[in-house]
Amino acid sequence: MNRDKMKRVCMLVFTSLNPDPRVWKESRTLALQGFDVTILAIRRKGQRKDEWIDGFRISRIFSDYPLKLRNVFAMLKVWTEYIFFLLDRKRIPFDICHCHDPDTLLFGYGISMKDRAILIYDAHEFFLDFMPPMKRPLIRLLKEMNHFFTRILPERVFISRCHYVITVNASISRLMKASYRLKERPTFLLNTLPYEKEVKELENTQHVFQNGKKFILFQGVISWDRQIERIIEIMPNLDKSIALRLRGPISPQYRQELSDLAKKKGVYDRIEFGQVPYHDLIKETARNDVGICLLEPKSLSYKYSLPNKFFEYIFAGIPVIVSDLPEMKKITKQFQIGEVVDINDPDEMISGIRKVLGKASTNWYRDRLALARKALCWENEEGKLIDIYRRISSFGSLQWK
C-alpha cells in the first residue's frame, strides 16, 4: 500500500518502551493491517531517537517524563518539547491519536484538535481506584495527590471527548462505563501474548524438576504489596526441595527486609533474587514449576486486575496459584490451570502449593495450559482492535469530536 494513502496513527505513551508489550502488540497488529503507525515516546540515555521495528516507527521526542509533581522544571521541558512538536509546520498530521493511560490524554487531545484526528483512549488500569497500599501515611498522601493530578483529573476531563475507549478486561470495562456514564462499554483487550511468537517453540517441551528442586516463581516488580512475605512465612512448612525465585526489580531496602525474614525463618538458602531480560522471559519462566500471583483487593484496580505475569505463566506452560479475585479466579477455574487460595489463610496456601506441585509432577496441567494458551492468545484479541480501526477507516472523512 502507498504510505501516503495509509491512515496515520500516533500511539502516544510516556514510557521508554523498554518494554511496553501492550503498545508494541497493538502497533504491530495495526502495521500489519496497513496503518502507518508512529509511537511517540520518551527517550532515555542510550536509546535511539528514531527507529523502525516490526513495521512501525518509534519516535522518542520527549525527555524522560517526570512522575513526581515536584519536578517542575522537567515537566516544563516536556511541555516545551510537546508544543514545538505540535506546532511544527513540517509535521504530517495524524488521522488517529491513540493515548495510552491518562497522563497522555491532555497531549493527545491537543494532537487530535490540531490534526482533526480521531481520539482513542487505552486505559491499562482502573485509575479511579488504583492506589496500592502503602506503609507510611505521608508518602501515601503525596502519591495520592500525584495520582489525582496526573491520572484521575485528565481521565475525568477527557474521557467523554474520546471517540473510542479501550481497557484491559471485562470487569474494568463495566466499572468505567458506570463511573463515567459512558454511552457504550469500553472495548476490552486482554493483556495477553502472541501465540505464534512466544509459545509455539515451547509447545512440545516437557518440564522436568531441576536437580530434584521445585521452584515457585514470582516475577514482576517486587514490592511489599505483592504478598512475598506470606510465601516466605509458610516455606518452613513446605518440603525443603521447594525454593522461591523472585525475578524482577526490587529496592535494596526491601530486598534486605525479605532476606532478613528468610534468615529468621531458616529458608534463606531457598530464596533466589534476579532479573531476566524481556526477550528471554517466557523461556526462563518455563524453567519453573508454579507461578504465584497474589494481591489483596485493597483497591478496585487490584480487585479486578489481570496482571501481565498471570498470562506469562500460562504461556510459559506453568500452573498458577492466585488470590481469590474475580478475573484471575474466572480464568483459573475455567481452564483448570491452578489453584485459587485465600491469602489470609496460611494452611490453604500451603495446601494449594502442595496440590499444584503434585499435579504438575504428573503433567496434569499440560493439556489444560495448552488449551488456555490457544483460547487466550493475542491473535484472538487483536480482532477487536482491528474492528475499531476498520470502523474509523470507513468514515467518509475522519470526524473530530
KAWO-V70333 format. One record per backbone hydrogen bond with DSSP energy under -0.5 kcal/mol. NH is the residue of the N-H (numbers start at 0). CO is the residue of the C=O. If there is no record, write none. Layout:
# KAWO-V70333
nh->{NH/NH}
co->{CO/CO}
This chain:
# KAWO-V70333
nh->{4/5/5/8/8/9/10/10/11/11/12/12/17/23/24/25/26/27/28/29/30/31/32/33/34/35/36/37/38/39/39/40/40/41/42/43/46/50/52/55/56/57/58/58/59/59/60/60/61/68/70/71/74/75/76/77/78/79/80/81/82/83/84/85/86/87/87/90/94/95/96/97/97/98/98/99/100/100/103/104/107/108/109/110/111/112/113/114/115/116/117/119/119/120/121/122/122/123/126/128/129/136/139/140/141/142/143/144/145/146/147/148/149/150/151/152/154/155/156/157/158/160/161/162/163/165/166/172/173/174/175/176/177/178/179/180/181/185/186/188/191/197/198/199/201/202/202/204/209/210/212/213/215/215/216/217/219/221/222/225/226/230/231/232/233/234/234/236/237/241/242/242/243/244/244/245/245/246/246/247/247/254/255/256/257/258/259/260/261/262/263/264/265/265/266/267/269/270/271/273/279/280/283/284/285/286/287/288/289/290/291/292/294/297/300/302/303/304/309/310/310/311/312/313/314/315/316/316/317/318/319/320/321/322/323/324/328/329/330/331/332/333/334/335/336/338/340/342/344/345/348/349/350/351/352/353/354/355/356/357/358/359/360/361/362/363/365/368/369/370/371/372/373/374/375/376/377/379/380/380/381/383/384/385/386/387/388/389/390/391/392/393/394}
co->{1/1/2/6/35/95/8/37/9/97/10/39/18/19/20/21/22/23/24/25/26/27/28/30/29/6/34/8/56/10/37/38/58/14/61/41/43/57/55/52/36/50/38/56/48/57/40/58/40/66/67/69/70/71/72/73/74/75/76/77/78/79/80/81/82/83/84/87/7/7/117/9/95/96/119/11/98/121/100/101/103/104/105/106/107/108/109/110/111/111/94/96/117/163/98/120/165/121/124/125/126/134/135/136/137/138/139/140/141/142/143/144/145/146/146/147/150/151/152/153/154/157/158/118/118/120/186/168/169/170/171/172/173/174/175/176/176/172/164/166/189/193/194/194/198/198/199/201/212/208/209/240/213/242/289/244/246/248/220/222/223/226/227/228/229/230/231/233/234/238/213/240/269/215/242/243/271/217/244/245/273/250/251/252/253/254/255/256/257/258/259/260/261/262/261/261/266/267/243/245/276/277/279/280/281/283/284/214/214/318/216/320/292/295/128/298/299/301/306/306/307/307/308/309/310/311/312/313/312/288/336/290/338/292/340/322/324/325/326/327/328/329/330/331/331/319/321/340/341/343/344/345/346/347/348/349/350/351/352/353/354/355/356/358/359/358/362/364/365/366/367/368/369/370/371/372/192/376/376/377/377/380/380/381/382/383/384/385/386/387/388/389/391}
